[in-house]
Every structure is written in structure tokens, then in C-alpha cells.
């Protein structure tokens, strides 16, 4: 059995670490480089860096911040926001990223997933999905809709349909982010995460809603996620990464521990 991963999410706006609730009321809360180093030193498995306004502002990602973070951590670094081409993806890899996350641009032009997977490898191409709960209907048989541009734009695309298409196009992992749970710290969207995890054969990373260690346990077991993304609960120093890992280990979840 593969170890479950804990991944810290660094949302960056104008070079500053930021946090929002349900993608609104975004506030700057610190320096992303120092936080990245802190989490790495405490045993974090992986780091995700999102330039949260690159897509909505229609600009390129901030490579200088990516380079600074990459110089401080020696764990997989995944970067997303504003990636519209293989050229953008390569620039990120040259700046120190190991994986790239495509989201809004892939919804607008799905071939981007296949192009990146072919150029840099499936294992380095991650499809991030921002998902909103909606009424079950003919258009949305799963009861969930994909949204883009930082949650600002609805797409009319069913979330499960998009997850399966992303896998077919070559994505090596899926980040499943619940808009409804994002920043609430009330727990992950277990139903959504499990539904997608059962339907695809690639790793699923649960995102949105982590507030206490029990939430990670729930999504990694009941939700069938391969990894859990955390943000507020570590950004505000409520929990340390090592504490979360020890909690999961004590409850029988296989994680990488530092001794």
C-alpha cells in the first residue's frame, strides 16, 4: 500500500501568501517562501503553489516566487495558475517545479492536458478541478459542476465527466477542490472526492475544507483520496505537519514519518 500524502497549498497573490473562504474575501497572511521552508522542515510530503489571480488577470505566473520556493524545499513542488501552453509548463519546470497544474486553460482548451502530458510526462501533469455542488440534472448527472477563473465562472461541465476526460487526455493526478468547502474548515467534501476516486485510476488529491486532523483521516479513508491538501490549519499555526502525520499514523493510516 502506498503512503498517503499531506500536501500544503500555498495560494499566492501579488507575491504574498493569501487565504480566502469559498474563493472570496481573500486576505494576505504572510510570506510564501518562509512558510514553504517551515513545512518542508516539519516533514511535508509535497507543496502546491497556486498563483490565484494569474488566470483571472490573464497574465503569466510569477516565476520569481516559484524559483525562491524551489530553492528552499527538496520535496515535489507543483505549480498552477496561468498555464496556457507547453512553453508555460516548461518555464515552470526550469524554475524548479516538478509538476504543473492546469485548470482554467484546460477547460477552455482540453488539448492542453494531452500536450503537456506528451511534452513533460503524465506524472508531471496535474489537472486541478474547482467544483461547485449543484442540483442533479441531465446536464449535471453527478450533482457537481466545474468552475474556472478562481471560482468566478461557471462552465456548464459536469465534474465527473471532466475528471474522466482529464484522465483520458493524460493527466497523471487530479486535484479535486470543493468550492463549497474551501476555507470553511468544516471538513472535505467526502461524497465528491469518493465519487471521483472510484471512477478514475489515477491519484486523487482532496482539497478544500480541512480544519482538524479528523478531516484528513475521513477523506483519506472514507473519501478514498490518495492525498489531502491542507492550508488554513497549518498557515495559522493551529497544527504542525508532523502532528497531523502522527495522528494519522496512530489511526492506522500509512504515512511517511521522520524519525
C-alpha positions in Angstrom: 0.0 0.0 0.0 1.3 3.4 -1.0 1.7 6.0 1.8 -0.9 8.7 1.9 0.4 12.2 1.3 -0.1 15.5 3.1 0.3 18.4 0.7 0.4 22.1 1.8 -1.3 24.6 -0.5 0.2 28.0 -0.9 -2.2 30.4 -2.6 -0.1 33.4 -3.7 -1.4 36.8 -4.8 1.0 39.6 -5.8 3.9 37.6 -4.2 2.1 37.2 -0.8 0.6 34.1 0.8 -3.2 34.6 0.7 -6.3 32.8 2.0 -9.9 33.0 1.2 -13.2 31.4 2.2 -15.1 29.9 -0.8 -12.8 31.9 -3.1 -13.9 35.3 -1.8 -12.7 37.6 1.0 -9.1 36.9 0.2 -6.6 38.2 2.7 -2.8 38.3 2.7 -1.4 36.2 5.6 2.4 36.1 5.2 5.4 35.1 3.1 5.1 32.0 0.9 8.8 31.3 0.9 9.3 31.2 4.6 6.1 29.1 5.0 7.3 26.6 2.4 10.6 26.2 4.3 8.8 25.7 7.6 6.6 23.0 6.3 9.4 21.2 4.5 11.5 21.2 7.7 8.5 19.6 9.5 8.2 16.7 7.2 5.7 17.8 4.5 5.4 15.4 1.6 4.6 17.8 -1.2 3.9 21.5 -1.9 1.4 23.1 -4.2 1.8 26.7 -5.2 -1.1 28.5 -6.9 -0.9 31.9 -8.4 -4.5 32.5 -7.7 -5.1 35.5 -9.9 -2.9 34.6 -12.9 -5.8 33.1 -14.8 -8.4 35.7 -13.9 -6.0 38.6 -14.6 -4.9 36.9 -17.9 -1.2 37.1 -17.1 1.7 34.7 -16.7 2.6 33.1 -13.4 5.2 34.7 -11.1 8.3 32.7 -11.9 10.5 34.6 -9.4 8.4 33.3 -6.5 8.5 29.8 -7.8 12.3 29.9 -8.0 12.6 31.2 -4.5 10.3 28.5 -3.1 12.1 25.8 -5.2 15.5 26.8 -3.6 14.1 26.3 -0.1 12.4 22.9 -0.4 13.6 19.5 -1.6 10.2 17.8 -2.0 7.9 17.7 -5.0 6.7 21.2 -5.9 3.6 21.5 -8.0 2.7 24.9 -9.5 -0.5 26.2 -11.1 -2.2 29.4 -12.3 -1.9 30.9 -15.7 -0.5 27.9 -17.5 -1.8 28.1 -21.1 0.8 26.2 -23.1 3.7 23.7 -23.1 6.0 26.7 -23.1 4.5 27.9 -19.9 4.9 24.4 -18.4 8.5 24.2 -19.4 9.3 27.6 -17.9 7.9 26.3 -14.5 10.0 23.1 -14.7 13.1 25.2 -15.5 12.3 27.4 -12.5 12.3 24.4 -10.1 8.7 22.9 -10.3 8.4 19.1 -10.6 4.7 19.1 -11.6 2.4 21.6 -13.3 -1.3 22.1 -12.5 -3.6 23.1 -15.3 -7.1 24.3 -14.6 -9.0 27.1 -16.4 -7.0 27.0 -19.6 -7.5 23.2 -19.9 -11.3 23.7 -19.6 -11.2 26.2 -22.4 -8.8 24.1 -24.5 -8.7 20.4 -23.3 -5.9 19.5 -25.7 -3.6 21.4 -23.3 -3.7 18.4 -21.0 -2.5 16.0 -23.7 0.1 18.4 -25.0 1.6 18.8 -21.5 1.5 15.1 -20.8 3.3 14.4 -24.1 5.9 17.1 -23.5 6.7 16.7 -19.8 5.1 13.3 -18.8 1.8 12.2 -17.4 3.3 12.0 -13.9 4.2 15.7 -14.1 0.8 16.9 -15.5 -1.9 17.5 -12.9 -5.5 18.5 -13.6 -6.9 20.8 -10.9 -10.7 21.0 -10.7 -12.6 23.7 -8.9 -16.1 22.2 -8.3 -19.4 23.6 -7.1 -22.3 21.5 -5.8 -25.5 21.9 -8.0 -28.8 20.1 -8.4 -28.6 16.7 -10.1 -29.9 17.2 -13.7 -29.4 16.0 -17.2 -26.6 18.5 -17.6 -25.1 17.6 -14.2 -25.7 13.9 -13.5 -23.1 13.9 -10.8 -24.6 16.9 -9.0 -21.4 18.8 -9.3 -20.2 21.5 -11.8 -16.7 22.6 -12.8 -16.0 26.3 -12.3 -13.0 28.3 -13.5 -11.1 31.6 -13.1 -10.7 31.2 -9.4 -14.3 30.1 -9.0 -15.7 33.2 -10.8 -17.0 31.5 -13.9 -19.4 28.5 -14.2 -18.7 26.2 -17.2 -21.8 24.0 -17.6 -19.5 21.0 -17.4 -20.3 18.0 -15.2 -17.4 17.4 -12.7 -17.3 13.6 -13.1 -17.4 13.8 -16.9 -14.5 16.3 -16.8 -12.4 14.1 -14.4 -12.8 11.1 -16.7 -11.9 13.2 -19.7 -8.9 14.6 -18.0 -7.6 11.2 -17.2 -8.2 10.1 -20.8 -6.2 13.1 -22.1 -3.2 12.1 -20.0 -3.4 13.8 -16.6 -1.4 11.9 -14.1 -3.2 13.2 -11.0 -6.4 15.1 -10.1 -6.8 17.8 -7.6 -10.5 17.8 -6.5 -11.2 21.2 -4.9 -14.7 21.8 -3.4 -15.7 25.5 -3.7 -18.4 24.9 -1.1 -15.9 23.6 1.4 -13.0 25.8 0.6 -11.7 27.7 3.6 -14.6 26.7 5.8 -12.5 24.3 7.9 -15.7 22.2 8.3 -14.3 19.1 6.5 -13.7 17.9 3.0 -16.4 17.1 0.5 -16.3 13.4 1.1 -19.1 12.4 -1.4 -17.5 14.3 -4.2 -14.0 13.0 -3.5 -15.0 9.4 -3.2 -17.2 9.6 -6.4 -14.2 10.7 -8.4 -11.7 8.4 -6.7 -13.9 5.4 -7.5 -14.3 6.4 -11.1 -10.6 7.1 -12.1 -7.5 5.0 -11.9 -5.1 7.9 -11.2 -4.3 9.5 -7.8 -6.9 11.9 -6.4 -5.9 14.8 -4.1 -8.7 16.1 -1.9 -8.8 19.9 -1.4 -11.0 22.3 0.4 -12.3 22.2 4.0 -9.6 20.8 6.2 -9.9 22.1 9.7 -8.8 19.4 12.1 -6.9 16.1 11.9 -10.1 14.1 11.8 -11.0 15.6 8.5 -7.8 14.3 6.9 -8.5 10.8 8.3 -12.0 10.9 6.9 -11.0 11.9 3.4 -8.1 9.5 3.2 -10.2 6.6 4.3 -13.9 7.1 3.6 -13.2 9.5 0.8 -10.6 7.2 -0.8 -8.2 10.2 -1.5 -4.6 9.4 -2.1 -3.5 12.8 -0.6 -5.0 15.6 1.4 -4.4 19.3 0.7 -4.1 21.5 3.8 -3.9 25.3 4.1 -5.5 27.3 6.9 -4.9 24.7 9.6 -1.2 25.0 9.1 -0.9 28.5 7.8 -2.4 29.8 11.1 -0.2 27.6 13.2 -3.1 25.6 14.6 -1.4 22.3 13.7 2.0 21.2 12.6 2.5 18.9 9.7 4.3 16.4 11.9 1.4 16.4 14.3 -1.1 15.6 11.5 1.1 12.8 10.3 1.5 11.3 13.8 -2.3 11.5 14.3 -2.9 9.6 11.0 -0.2 7.1 11.8 -1.8 6.4 15.2 -5.1 5.7 13.5 -3.6 3.2 11.1 -3.2 5.4 8.0 0.2 4.7 6.3 2.2 8.0 6.1 5.8 8.8 5.8 7.2 9.7 9.2 10.5 11.3 10.1 12.4 9.6 12.9 
